[in-house]
Amino acid sequence: MNKIVRKTGTIVLTLIFVIAAFIVGRHLWDYYTTAPWTRDGHIRADVVQVAPDVSGQITDVNVADNQMVKRGQVLFVIDRARFELALRQAEATVALQKPLLAQAKREAARNRKLADLVATETTEESIAKVEQIEATITQAQTAVDVAKLNLQRATVVSPVDGYLNDRVPRQGDYVSTGRPVLSVVDSHSFHVDGYFEETKLAGVQINQPVEIIIMGESRRLHGHVESIAAGIEDRDRTAGATGLPNVNPTFNWVRLAQRVPVRIALDEVPENLRLVAGRTATVSVLQNAAPAKAGAKS
């Protein structure tokens, strides 16, 4: 009798272990294949490249590497002497033309009064002279405005609030128009890009709440799904020389799930947490939580 009980107990215990292993295995299968989470997440931010609008030698640098700057804060100053001279020259041209215009207007007015004694051709020439000098003054005033603008643009300011890169220009460097000199990481644009496997996209919806764990940080951040990429590159198809599709004829029997970018907006970031673009994060979509309202603060 005891032998039968022991044998039955062994069978029951074995069945319990088998059932438990099946449940755990099924849970792990669902977790790793269909649950909407990924370790392939990264902190991202918009990077603004600062390029001067005028060329010249840098005379003053008011910032340091990796410094936090505010929008409108002076970053560096380009040599202003050449632009100040150009402004003075343009203003002198305007000043030179003004008395000539006054004289031409007097002559035109006098010719109109003496219409009976002055040839029509002379009157027309005096009027044309007035119009010509007025156009010259307009052109010279435009040069003044351009010189003022160049003088103003010689002082380069930050376009956004953010952090500078680790290589700011130095005094004496020569910079050229339109060529980026430094970069500013926009501090108001931090977000997370999660690269979800295509098999997990069914559980990802717009405005769903998300939990984010940055590698090396114990604190959990919260956000919501802001957008899902509408397309990714097809690596098996390229454009041929004739414009026709060139499809790869080989097929790999082991097919890895494609990764689709999902943009995550951060709802709130602790003040003492410094976000760094490029850091790795684990992103988990909370399926049982209430969706965030559209337009939530990010």
Buried (B, 14 or more C-beta within 10 A) or exposed (E): EEEEEEEEEEEEEEEEEEEEEEEEEEEEEEEEEEBBBBEBBBBBBBBBEBBBEBBBEBBEBBBEEEBBBEEEEBBBBBBBEBBBEBBEEBBEBBEEBEEBBEEBBEBBEEBEEEEEEBEEEEBEBBBEBBEEBBEBBEEBBEBBEBBBBBBEBBBBBBBBBBBBBEEBBEEEEEBEEEEEBBBBBBBEBBBBBBBBBEBBBEBBEEBBBBBBBBEEEEEEBBBBBBEBEEEEEEEEEEEEEEEEEEEEEEEEEEEEEBBBBBBBBBBEBEEEEEBEBEBEBBBBBBEEEEBBEEEBEB
